[in-house]
């Protein structure tokens, strides 16, 4: 139970931290950072119970998009999720991220306060460690986070990929 998120029923942050310690031995893989767009406004407009139900639906949509038993989703914190994709190169990771976005839109969860869309949407950051690349999973998570904030800065409801030279955004406290 200590590794399962009580609200969503998926793996929690503690489980993720434990998992990436093991995954550091992998030769290649990708990480997706997924964040619900404008979630604070969703909660403020519709209430926290609706927000909780939305997070459950988001977690389920992400989990149902995954295709292999080795692909895992974790609730990273609040309205943010992380997906680990061992032995998955960038093209496949981007394709999966795009399917997550489409599956979220297909849920058709109304979001009356969003400036992005009339329904609840997500933004996704992708980072990939190629075979032989000497970075650990913590660095990979940081890169996926940078790509996520790039997706948020450039309009939300989209996938962005980490590219060498991407920097941390000047204001990470932007509205979700």
ABEGO torsion letter per residue (X at the ends): XAABBAAAGBBBAAAAAAAAAAAAABABEBBBBBBBBGAAAAAAAAEAAAAAAAAAAAAAAAAAABABAABBBBBAEEABBBBBBBGBBAAAAAAAAAAAAAAAAAAGBBBAABAABABBBBBBBBBBBBBGBBBBAAAAAAAAAAAAAAAAAAGEGBBBBBBBGBBBBABAABBX
